[in-house]
Amino acid sequence: MTFYSVLASLVLALHLLFILWVVFGALLTRHRPLLRWLHLASLVWGIAVEILPWPCPLTPAENWLRDHAGLAAYQGGFLLHYLDTLVYPDVPPSLLTAGGVAVCLFNLGIYAARFRHRHVARR
């Protein structure tokens, strides 16, 4: 493995960790206000990257490193590339995007329920 391929793999791992954080972060944020705000910002970022034509900065970084390692870069976003290639090869990209946004909205719903529960309990 070359230096660039190792770095590309590290960026890939960081990307996966960020996605896991977005998907499951609400489970780790109860009674942790700083983590809660970081997760909420991550959710907003995740939704924006999925529905707007913004690339996640990790995708071009990974592709640049892959290119310098002599590996093929991929087109499109990280989720669409890896989910479409590895997990769901025959699912339309728009459905994968909708699924990603739905997961983020579900997490936001968890926060809304916690907020409502906290304010009802105070009354």
Kinemage of the C-alpha trace (Angstrom):
@kinemage 1
@onewidth
@group {chain A} dominant
@subgroup {mainchain}
@vectorlist {calphas} color= white
{ca met a 1} P 0.000 0.000 0.000
{ca thr a 2} L 1.202 3.463 -0.784
{ca phe a 3} L 1.057 6.447 1.524
{ca tyr a 4} L -1.828 7.924 -0.495
{ca ser a 5} L -3.839 4.715 -0.427
{ca val a 6} L -3.448 4.522 3.353
{ca leu a 7} L -4.643 8.127 3.657
{ca ala a 8} L -7.551 7.382 1.292
{ca ser a 9} L -8.509 4.454 3.519
{ca leu a 10} L -8.346 6.691 6.591
{ca val a 11} L -10.629 9.235 4.919
{ca leu a 12} L -12.983 6.384 4.004
{ca ala a 13} L -13.010 5.283 7.661
{ca leu a 14} L -13.622 8.857 8.798
{ca his a 15} L -16.509 9.109 6.339
{ca leu a 16} L -18.021 5.903 7.705
{ca leu a 17} L -17.600 7.089 11.300
{ca phe a 18} L -19.322 10.376 10.464
{ca ile a 19} L -22.236 8.509 8.868
{ca leu a 20} L -22.532 6.261 11.923
{ca trp a 21} L -22.475 9.391 14.101
{ca val a 22} L -25.296 10.927 12.052
{ca val a 23} L -27.371 7.739 12.133
{ca phe a 24} L -26.840 6.741 15.772
{ca gly a 25} L -25.644 9.932 17.454
{ca ala a 26} L -28.987 10.631 19.117
{ca leu a 27} L -28.418 7.508 21.234
{ca leu a 28} L -25.230 9.046 22.658
{ca thr a 29} L -26.410 12.582 23.324
{ca arg a 30} L -28.891 12.216 26.174
{ca his a 31} L -27.789 14.494 29.029
{ca arg a 32} L -24.802 15.675 26.989
{ca pro a 33} L -25.631 19.160 25.667
{ca leu a 34} L -22.396 19.671 23.712
{ca leu a 35} L -22.753 16.350 21.907
{ca arg a 36} L -26.438 17.108 21.297
{ca trp a 37} L -25.603 20.375 19.511
{ca leu a 38} L -22.798 18.740 17.542
{ca his a 39} L -25.158 15.986 16.462
{ca leu a 40} L -27.899 18.435 15.502
{ca ala a 41} L -25.390 20.340 13.362
{ca ser a 42} L -24.276 17.043 11.822
{ca leu a 43} L -27.888 16.175 10.990
{ca val a 44} L -28.463 19.529 9.300
{ca trp a 45} L -25.207 19.094 7.369
{ca gly a 46} L -26.181 15.538 6.382
{ca ile a 47} L -29.559 16.660 5.064
{ca ala a 48} L -28.034 19.609 3.192
{ca val a 49} L -25.361 17.460 1.535
{ca glu a 50} L -27.964 14.904 0.479
{ca ile a 51} L -30.524 17.283 -1.021
{ca leu a 52} L -28.347 20.139 -2.279
{ca pro a 53} L -25.641 19.882 -4.919
{ca trp a 54} L -22.918 20.276 -2.287
{ca pro a 55} L -20.200 17.686 -2.041
{ca cys a 56} L -19.092 16.542 1.363
{ca pro a 57} L -15.466 17.736 1.679
{ca leu a 58} L -14.397 14.185 2.507
{ca thr a 59} L -15.480 12.876 -0.921
{ca pro a 60} L -13.146 15.074 -3.026
{ca ala a 61} L -10.385 14.463 -0.470
{ca glu a 62} L -10.811 10.697 -0.760
{ca asn a 63} L -10.944 10.872 -4.557
{ca trp a 64} L -7.830 13.043 -4.698
{ca leu a 65} L -5.964 10.583 -2.492
{ca arg a 66} L -7.257 7.610 -4.503
{ca asp a 67} L -6.127 9.292 -7.706
{ca his a 68} L -2.648 9.915 -6.297
{ca ala a 69} L -2.509 6.300 -5.108
{ca gly a 70} L -3.224 5.113 -8.664
{ca leu a 71} L -6.732 3.942 -7.753
{ca ala a 72} L -9.881 4.846 -9.636
{ca ala a 73} L -11.806 7.802 -8.247
{ca tyr a 74} L -15.589 7.591 -8.138
{ca gln a 75} L -18.243 9.975 -9.361
{ca gly a 76} L -21.049 11.288 -7.190
{ca gly a 77} L -21.361 11.182 -3.440
{ca phe a 78} L -19.904 8.749 -0.969
{ca leu a 79} L -23.205 7.206 0.108
{ca leu a 80} L -24.490 6.749 -3.401
{ca his a 81} L -21.221 5.247 -4.571
{ca tyr a 82} L -20.700 2.751 -1.773
{ca leu a 83} L -24.330 1.865 -1.080
{ca asp a 84} L -25.152 1.569 -4.766
{ca thr a 85} L -22.043 -0.486 -5.482
{ca leu a 86} L -21.842 -2.699 -2.418
{ca val a 87} L -25.196 -2.948 -0.715
{ca tyr a 88} L -28.087 -1.907 -2.946
{ca pro a 89} L -26.948 -2.204 -6.580
{ca asp a 90} L -30.422 -1.972 -8.138
{ca val a 91} L -31.965 0.771 -5.990
{ca pro a 92} L -32.435 4.172 -7.672
{ca pro a 93} L -30.077 6.843 -6.293
{ca ser a 94} L -33.029 9.082 -5.447
{ca leu a 95} L -34.380 6.377 -3.142
{ca leu a 96} L -31.013 6.072 -1.378
{ca thr a 97} L -30.944 9.858 -0.947
{ca ala a 98} L -34.495 9.841 0.402
{ca gly a 99} L -33.513 7.087 2.841
{ca gly a 100} L -30.559 9.106 4.097
{ca val a 101} L -32.719 12.179 4.601
{ca ala a 102} L -35.377 10.058 6.328
{ca val a 103} L -32.810 8.751 8.823
{ca cys a 104} L -31.750 12.331 9.586
{ca leu a 105} L -35.366 13.435 10.003
{ca phe a 106} L -36.023 10.466 12.294
{ca asn a 107} L -33.128 11.617 14.489
{ca leu a 108} L -34.522 15.148 14.521
{ca gly a 109} L -37.837 13.631 15.615
{ca ile a 110} L -36.071 11.994 18.559
{ca tyr a 111} L -34.802 15.411 19.628
{ca ala a 112} L -38.263 16.938 19.191
{ca ala a 113} L -39.786 14.206 21.378
{ca arg a 114} L -37.109 14.730 24.042
{ca phe a 115} L -37.682 18.482 23.956
{ca arg a 116} L -41.459 18.056 24.252
{ca his a 117} L -41.081 15.504 27.051
{ca arg a 118} L -38.699 17.755 28.982
{ca his a 119} L -41.018 20.762 28.723
{ca val a 120} L -44.148 18.767 29.613
{ca ala a 121} L -42.353 17.313 32.651
{ca arg a 122} L -41.480 20.805 33.874
{ca arg a 123} L -45.149 21.844 33.994
